[in-house]
Amino acid sequence: MVTPYDTQSNIVPLTFGTNVPTAMRSIVAAWTAWGRKQHFGGSRPAPDVADPNLLNHYDWYAAHGWRLPYPGESAILTPTQLLR
């Protein structure tokens, strides 16, 4: 039996996070390279591999479209800048 339903519009745009500002592309590339080394997901996830501070920054930047610095900072930083 088929139950009728009403559709709803997306709350989050389907392109969210894909429109990276041109000036941020090198920073996003640095974070992407960092992320590839963290073994996120996959068949053998290792949740404790990533540095929590770096992971928090990565999540913040990605969630805010690479447009907003981490709280308390004046710029969006690369992983290398955070490790100094």
SELO-873845 format. One record per atom (N, C-alpha, C, O): residue number from 1; x, y, z. Coordinates in nm, 2 decimals, padded with zeros to 4 digits. Atoms other than C-alpha are relative to their C-alpha. Layout:
N
+-----+--------+--------+--------+
! pos !   east !  north !     up !
+-----+--------+--------+--------+
! NUM !      X !      Y !      Z !
...
+-----+--------+--------+--------+
end
This chain:
84
+-----+--------+--------+--------+
! pos !   east !  north !     up !
+-----+--------+--------+--------+
!   1 !  00.08 ! -00.12 !  00.00 !
!   1 !  00.00 !  00.00 !  00.00 !
!   1 !  00.09 !  00.13 !  00.00 !
!   1 !  00.19 !  00.13 !  00.07 !
!   2 ! -00.08 ! -00.13 !  00.01 !
!   2 !  00.13 !  00.35 ! -00.09 !
!   2 ! -00.07 !  00.10 !  00.09 !
!   2 ! -00.19 !  00.13 !  00.08 !
!   3 !  00.05 ! -00.10 ! -00.09 !
!   3 !  00.09 !  00.62 !  00.17 !
!   3 !  00.03 !  00.14 ! -00.06 !
!   3 !  00.15 !  00.16 ! -00.09 !
!   4 ! -00.03 ! -00.13 !  00.06 !
!   4 !  00.05 !  00.98 !  00.03 !
!   4 !  00.09 !  00.08 !  00.11 !
!   4 !  00.08 !  00.06 !  00.23 !
!   5 ! -00.08 ! -00.08 ! -00.09 !
!   5 !  00.29 !  01.24 !  00.17 !
!   5 !  00.02 !  00.14 ! -00.07 !
!   5 !  00.00 !  00.15 ! -00.19 !
!   6 ! -00.03 ! -00.13 !  00.05 !
!   6 !  00.38 !  01.61 !  00.12 !
!   6 !  00.15 !  00.02 !  00.00 !
!   6 !  00.22 ! -00.03 !  00.09 !
!   7 ! -00.14 ! -00.03 !  00.01 !
!   7 !  00.72 !  01.72 !  00.00 !
!   7 !  00.03 !  00.12 !  00.08 !
!   7 ! -00.05 !  00.21 !  00.10 !
!   8 ! -00.05 ! -00.12 ! -00.06 !
!   8 !  00.93 !  01.98 !  00.18 !
!   8 !  00.12 !  00.05 ! -00.07 !
!   8 !  00.20 ! -00.03 ! -00.12 !
!   9 ! -00.12 ! -00.06 !  00.07 !
!   9 !  01.19 !  02.22 !  00.04 !
!   9 !  00.12 ! -00.03 !  00.09 !
!   9 !  00.11 ! -00.06 !  00.21 !
!  10 ! -00.12 !  00.02 ! -00.07 !
!  10 !  01.55 !  02.17 !  00.14 !
!  10 !  00.02 !  00.11 !  00.10 !
!  10 !  00.00 !  00.22 !  00.07 !
!  11 ! -00.04 ! -00.10 ! -00.10 !
!  11 !  01.65 !  02.34 !  00.46 !
!  11 !  00.14 !  00.05 ! -00.03 !
!  11 !  00.17 !  00.17 ! -00.01 !
!  12 ! -00.14 ! -00.03 !  00.03 !
!  12 !  02.02 !  02.32 !  00.37 !
!  12 !  00.01 ! -00.01 ! -00.16 !
!  12 ! -00.02 ! -00.11 ! -00.21 !
!  13 ! -00.02 !  00.01 !  00.15 !
!  13 !  02.10 !  02.40 !  00.00 !
!  13 !  00.09 ! -00.12 ! -00.04 !
!  13 !  00.18 ! -00.15 !  00.03 !
!  14 ! -00.07 !  00.12 !  00.04 !
!  14 !  02.23 !  02.10 ! -00.19 !
!  14 !  00.14 !  00.04 ! -00.04 !
!  14 !  00.23 ! -00.05 ! -00.04 !
!  15 ! -00.14 ! -00.05 !  00.04 !
!  15 !  02.54 !  02.31 ! -00.29 !
!  15 !  00.07 !  00.05 !  00.12 !
!  15 !  00.18 !  00.10 !  00.11 !
!  16 ! -00.06 ! -00.05 ! -00.12 !
!  16 !  02.62 !  02.40 !  00.07 !
!  16 !  00.14 ! -00.06 !  00.02 !
!  16 !  00.16 ! -00.18 !  00.01 !
!  17 ! -00.14 !  00.04 ! -00.02 !
!  17 !  03.00 !  02.38 !  00.12 !
!  17 !  00.08 ! -00.03 ! -00.12 !
!  17 !  00.20 ! -00.06 ! -00.12 !
!  18 ! -00.07 !  00.03 !  00.12 !
!  18 !  03.08 !  02.34 ! -00.24 !
!  18 !  00.05 !  00.13 ! -00.07 !
!  18 !  00.13 !  00.13 ! -00.16 !
!  19 ! -00.04 ! -00.13 !  00.06 !
!  19 !  03.11 !  02.71 ! -00.33 !
!  19 !  00.10 !  00.07 !  00.09 !
!  19 !  00.07 !  00.16 !  00.17 !
!  20 ! -00.11 ! -00.05 ! -00.08 !
!  20 !  03.45 !  02.79 ! -00.18 !
!  20 !  00.04 !  00.13 ! -00.06 !
!  20 !  00.07 !  00.14 ! -00.18 !
!  21 ! -00.05 ! -00.12 !  00.06 !
!  21 !  03.56 !  03.15 ! -00.22 !
!  21 !  00.14 ! -00.02 ! -00.06 !
!  21 !  00.22 ! -00.09 ! -00.01 !
!  22 ! -00.12 !  00.02 !  00.08 !
!  22 !  03.84 !  03.18 ! -00.47 !
!  22 !  00.13 !  00.02 !  00.09 !
!  22 !  00.23 ! -00.05 !  00.08 !
!  23 ! -00.12 ! -00.04 ! -00.08 !
!  23 !  04.08 !  03.34 ! -00.21 !
!  23 !  00.03 ! -00.11 !  00.10 !
!  23 !  00.14 ! -00.12 !  00.16 !
!  24 ! -00.02 !  00.11 ! -00.10 !
!  24 !  04.03 !  03.03 !  00.02 !
!  24 !  00.04 ! -00.13 ! -00.06 !
!  24 !  00.06 ! -00.23 !  00.02 !
!  25 ! -00.02 !  00.13 !  00.06 !
!  25 !  04.10 !  02.76 ! -00.23 !
!  25 !  00.13 ! -00.07 !  00.04 !
!  25 !  00.13 ! -00.19 !  00.06 !
!  26 ! -00.12 !  00.06 ! -00.05 !
!  26 !  04.46 !  02.71 ! -00.12 !
!  26 ! -00.01 ! -00.05 !  00.14 !
!  26 !  00.05 ! -00.15 !  00.18 !
!  27 !  00.02 !  00.04 ! -00.14 !
!  27 !  04.36 !  02.69 !  00.24 !
!  27 ! -00.09 ! -00.12 !  00.01 !
!  27 ! -00.06 ! -00.21 !  00.08 !
!  28 !  00.09 !  00.12 !  00.01 !
!  28 !  04.08 !  02.44 !  00.16 !
!  28 !  00.08 ! -00.12 ! -00.04 !
!  28 !  00.07 ! -00.23 !  00.01 !
!  29 ! -00.08 !  00.11 !  00.05 !
!  29 !  04.33 !  02.24 ! -00.03 !
!  29 !  00.10 ! -00.06 !  00.11 !
!  29 !  00.12 ! -00.18 !  00.12 !
!  30 ! -00.09 !  00.04 ! -00.11 !
!  30 !  04.57 !  02.23 !  00.27 !
!  30 ! -00.08 ! -00.08 !  00.10 !
!  30 ! -00.03 ! -00.18 !  00.15 !
!  31 !  00.08 !  00.07 ! -00.09 !
!  31 !  04.28 !  02.12 !  00.49 !
!  31 ! -00.04 ! -00.14 ! -00.06 !
!  31 ! -00.05 ! -00.24 !  00.02 !
!  32 !  00.04 !  00.12 !  00.07 !
!  32 !  04.17 !  01.86 !  00.24 !
!  32 !  00.12 ! -00.10 !  00.01 !
!  32 !  00.10 ! -00.22 !  00.03 !
!  33 ! -00.12 !  00.08 ! -00.01 !
!  33 !  04.53 !  01.72 !  00.23 !
!  33 !  00.01 ! -00.06 !  00.14 !
!  33 !  00.04 ! -00.17 !  00.16 !
!  34 ! -00.01 !  00.04 ! -00.14 !
!  34 !  04.53 !  01.71 !  00.61 !
!  34 ! -00.11 ! -00.11 !  00.03 !
!  34 ! -00.08 ! -00.21 !  00.09 !
!  35 !  00.11 !  00.10 ! -00.03 !
!  35 !  04.19 !  01.53 !  00.62 !
!  35 !  00.03 ! -00.14 ! -00.06 !
!  35 ! -00.01 ! -00.24 !  00.00 !
!  36 ! -00.03 !  00.13 !  00.06 !
!  36 !  04.31 !  01.26 !  00.38 !
!  36 !  00.10 ! -00.08 !  00.09 !
!  36 !  00.10 ! -00.21 !  00.07 !
!  37 ! -00.09 !  00.07 ! -00.08 !
!  37 !  04.58 !  01.17 !  00.63 !
!  37 ! -00.06 ! -00.05 !  00.14 !
!  37 !  00.01 ! -00.12 !  00.21 !
!  38 !  00.06 !  00.03 ! -00.14 !
!  38 !  04.34 !  01.13 !  00.93 !
!  38 ! -00.08 ! -00.13 !  00.01 !
!  38 ! -00.12 ! -00.17 !  00.12 !
!  39 !  00.07 !  00.13 !  00.00 !
!  39 !  04.18 !  00.80 !  00.83 !
!  39 ! -00.14 !  00.01 !  00.05 !
!  39 ! -00.19 ! -00.08 !  00.12 !
!  40 !  00.14 ! -00.01 ! -00.04 !
!  40 !  03.82 !  00.92 !  00.87 !
!  40 ! -00.07 ! -00.11 ! -00.07 !
!  40 ! -00.05 ! -00.13 ! -00.19 !
!  41 !  00.09 !  00.10 !  00.06 !
!  41 !  03.57 !  00.65 !  00.81 !
!  41 !  00.07 ! -00.12 ! -00.06 !
!  41 !  00.18 ! -00.16 ! -00.01 !
!  42 ! -00.06 !  00.11 !  00.07 !
!  42 !  03.65 !  00.36 !  00.58 !
!  42 ! -00.02 ! -00.13 !  00.08 !
!  42 ! -00.11 ! -00.14 !  00.17 !
!  43 !  00.03 !  00.13 ! -00.06 !
!  43 !  03.67 ! -00.01 !  00.68 !
!  43 !  00.07 ! -00.01 !  00.14 !
!  43 !  00.03 ! -00.09 !  00.22 !
!  44 ! -00.06 !  00.01 ! -00.14 !
!  44 !  03.90 !  00.06 !  00.98 !
!  44 !  00.01 !  00.14 !  00.05 !
!  44 !  00.12 !  00.20 !  00.06 !
!  45 !  00.00 ! -00.13 ! -00.05 !
!  45 !  03.80 !  00.39 !  01.13 !
!  45 !  00.09 !  00.01 !  00.12 !
!  45 !  00.09 ! -00.08 !  00.21 !
!  46 ! -00.09 ! -00.03 ! -00.12 !
!  46 !  04.05 !  00.54 !  01.38 !
!  46 ! -00.04 !  00.13 !  00.06 !
!  46 !  00.03 !  00.23 !  00.03 !
!  47 !  00.05 ! -00.13 ! -00.05 !
!  47 !  03.86 !  00.81 !  01.57 !
!  47 !  00.09 !  00.09 !  00.08 !
!  47 !  00.08 !  00.21 !  00.08 !
!  48 ! -00.09 ! -00.07 ! -00.08 !
!  48 !  04.14 !  00.91 !  01.79 !
!  48 !  00.13 !  00.05 ! -00.07 !
!  48 !  00.22 !  00.09 !  00.00 !
!  49 ! -00.12 ! -00.04 !  00.07 !
!  49 !  04.40 !  00.98 !  01.52 !
!  49 !  00.01 !  00.15 ! -00.02 !
!  49 !  00.12 !  00.20 !  00.00 !
!  50 ! -00.01 ! -00.14 !  00.02 !
!  50 !  04.31 !  01.34 !  01.45 !
!  50 !  00.02 !  00.08 !  00.12 !
!  50 ! -00.04 !  00.05 !  00.23 !
!  51 ! -00.01 ! -00.10 ! -00.11 !
!  51 !  04.43 !  01.62 !  01.67 !
!  51 ! -00.13 !  00.07 !  00.03 !
!  51 ! -00.18 !  00.13 ! -00.07 !
!  52 !  00.14 ! -00.05 ! -00.02 !
!  52 !  04.11 !  01.74 !  01.84 !
!  52 ! -00.01 !  00.15 ! -00.03 !
!  52 ! -00.11 !  00.20 ! -00.08 !
!  53 !  00.00 ! -00.14 !  00.03 !
!  53 !  04.21 !  02.11 !  01.80 !
!  53 ! -00.01 !  00.02 ! -00.15 !
!  53 ! -00.09 !  00.11 ! -00.20 !
!  54 !  00.01 ! -00.02 !  00.15 !
!  54 !  04.27 !  02.07 !  01.42 !
!  54 ! -00.14 ! -00.05 ! -00.05 !
!  54 ! -00.19 !  00.01 ! -00.14 !
!  55 !  00.13 !  00.05 !  00.05 !
!  55 !  03.95 !  01.86 !  01.38 !
!  55 ! -00.11 !  00.10 !  00.03 !
!  55 ! -00.20 !  00.12 ! -00.05 !
!  56 !  00.10 ! -00.10 ! -00.03 !
!  56 !  03.75 !  02.13 !  01.56 !
!  56 !  00.01 !  00.12 ! -00.10 !
!  56 ! -00.10 !  00.17 ! -00.15 !
!  57 ! -00.01 ! -00.11 !  00.10 !
!  57 !  03.89 !  02.40 !  01.33 !
!  57 ! -00.05 ! -00.05 ! -00.14 !
!  57 ! -00.13 !  00.03 ! -00.20 !
!  58 !  00.05 !  00.05 !  00.13 !
!  58 !  03.83 !  02.18 !  01.02 !
!  58 ! -00.15 !  00.00 ! -00.01 !
!  58 ! -00.21 !  00.04 ! -00.11 !
!  59 !  00.15 !  00.00 !  00.00 !
!  59 !  03.47 !  02.12 !  01.12 !
!  59 ! -00.06 !  00.14 !  00.00 !
!  59 ! -00.16 !  00.16 ! -00.07 !
!  60 !  00.05 ! -00.14 ! -00.01 !
!  60 !  03.41 !  02.49 !  01.20 !
!  60 !  00.01 !  00.06 ! -00.14 !
!  60 ! -00.09 !  00.12 ! -00.19 !
!  61 ! -00.02 ! -00.06 !  00.13 !
!  61 !  03.55 !  02.61 !  00.87 !
!  61 ! -00.09 ! -00.06 ! -00.10 !
!  61 ! -00.16 !  00.01 ! -00.18 !
!  62 !  00.09 !  00.07 !  00.10 !
!  62 !  03.36 !  02.35 !  00.66 !
!  62 ! -00.15 !  00.04 !  00.03 !
!  62 ! -00.22 !  00.06 ! -00.07 !
!  63 !  00.14 ! -00.03 ! -00.03 !
!  63 !  03.03 !  02.42 !  00.85 !
!  63 ! -00.03 !  00.14 ! -00.03 !
!  63 ! -00.15 !  00.17 ! -00.06 !
!  64 !  00.03 ! -00.14 !  00.03 !
!  64 !  03.07 !  02.79 !  00.78 !
!  64 !  00.04 !  00.04 ! -00.14 !
!  64 !  00.07 !  00.16 ! -00.16 !
!  65 ! -00.03 ! -00.03 !  00.14 !
!  65 !  03.16 !  02.76 !  00.42 !
!  65 !  00.13 !  00.07 ! -00.03 !
!  65 !  00.15 !  00.14 ! -00.13 !
!  66 ! -00.13 ! -00.06 !  00.02 !
!  66 !  03.52 !  02.86 !  00.46 !
!  66 !  00.00 !  00.15 ! -00.01 !
!  66 !  00.08 !  00.21 ! -00.08 !
!  67 !  00.02 ! -00.15 !  00.01 !
!  67 !  03.41 !  03.22 !  00.52 !
!  67 !  00.01 !  00.06 !  00.14 !
!  67 !  00.02 !  00.19 !  00.15 !
!  68 !  00.00 ! -00.06 ! -00.13 !
!  68 !  03.43 !  03.26 !  00.90 !
!  68 !  00.11 ! -00.06 !  00.08 !
!  68 !  00.13 ! -00.18 !  00.10 !
!  69 ! -00.11 !  00.05 ! -00.08 !
!  69 !  03.74 !  03.24 !  01.12 !
!  69 ! -00.05 ! -00.07 !  00.13 !
!  69 ! -00.17 ! -00.05 !  00.17 !
!  70 !  00.03 !  00.07 ! -00.12 !
!  70 !  03.74 !  03.01 !  01.42 !
!  70 ! -00.02 !  00.10 !  00.12 !
!  70 !  00.05 !  00.20 !  00.12 !
!  71 !  00.03 ! -00.09 ! -00.11 !
!  71 !  03.60 !  03.18 !  01.74 !
!  71 !  00.13 !  00.04 !  00.07 !
!  71 !  00.21 ! -00.05 !  00.11 !
!  72 ! -00.12 ! -00.05 ! -00.06 !
!  72 !  03.87 !  03.40 !  01.89 !
!  72 !  00.12 !  00.02 ! -00.09 !
!  72 !  00.23 !  00.07 ! -00.04 !
!  73 ! -00.11 ! -00.02 !  00.09 !
!  73 !  04.09 !  03.41 !  01.58 !
!  73 ! -00.05 !  00.10 ! -00.11 !
!  73 ! -00.17 !  00.13 ! -00.13 !
!  74 !  00.03 ! -00.10 !  00.09 !
!  74 !  04.11 !  03.68 !  01.32 !
!  74 !  00.00 ! -00.04 ! -00.15 !
!  74 ! -00.03 !  00.04 ! -00.24 !
!  75 ! -00.01 !  00.05 !  00.14 !
!  75 !  04.17 !  03.47 !  01.01 !
!  75 ! -00.02 ! -00.15 !  00.00 !
!  75 ! -00.01 ! -00.22 !  00.10 !
!  76 !  00.01 !  00.15 !  00.02 !
!  76 !  04.11 !  03.12 !  00.87 !
!  76 !  00.14 ! -00.05 ! -00.02 !
!  76 !  00.22 ! -00.01 ! -00.11 !
!  77 ! -00.14 !  00.05 !  00.00 !
!  77 !  04.43 !  02.92 !  00.93 !
!  77 !  00.01 ! -00.13 ! -00.06 !
!  77 ! -00.09 ! -00.21 ! -00.07 !
!  78 ! -00.03 !  00.14 !  00.05 !
!  78 !  04.59 !  02.62 !  00.77 !
!  78 !  00.04 ! -00.09 !  00.11 !
!  78 !  00.07 ! -00.04 !  00.22 !
!  79 ! -00.04 !  00.09 ! -00.10 !
!  79 !  04.67 !  02.31 !  00.96 !
!  79 !  00.15 !  00.03 !  00.05 !
!  79 !  00.18 !  00.02 !  00.17 !
!  80 ! -00.14 ! -00.03 ! -00.04 !
!  80 !  05.04 !  02.40 !  00.95 !
!  80 !  00.01 !  00.12 !  00.09 !
!  80 !  00.09 !  00.12 !  00.18 !
!  81 !  00.00 ! -00.12 ! -00.09 !
!  81 !  04.97 !  02.74 !  01.10 !
!  81 ! -00.04 ! -00.03 !  00.14 !
!  81 !  00.01 !  00.03 !  00.23 !
!  82 !  00.04 !  00.04 ! -00.14 !
!  82 !  04.79 !  02.58 !  01.39 !
!  82 !  00.10 ! -00.08 !  00.07 !
!  82 !  00.09 ! -00.08 !  00.20 !
!  83 ! -00.10 !  00.09 ! -00.07 !
!  83 !  05.07 !  02.34 !  01.46 !
!  83 !  00.12 !  00.08 !  00.05 !
!  83 !  00.20 !  00.02 !  00.13 !
!  84 ! -00.11 ! -00.08 ! -00.04 !
!  84 !  05.32 !  02.62 !  01.51 !
!  84 ! -00.01 !  00.04 !  00.15 !
!  84 !  00.08 !  00.10 !  00.20 !
+-----+--------+--------+--------+
end
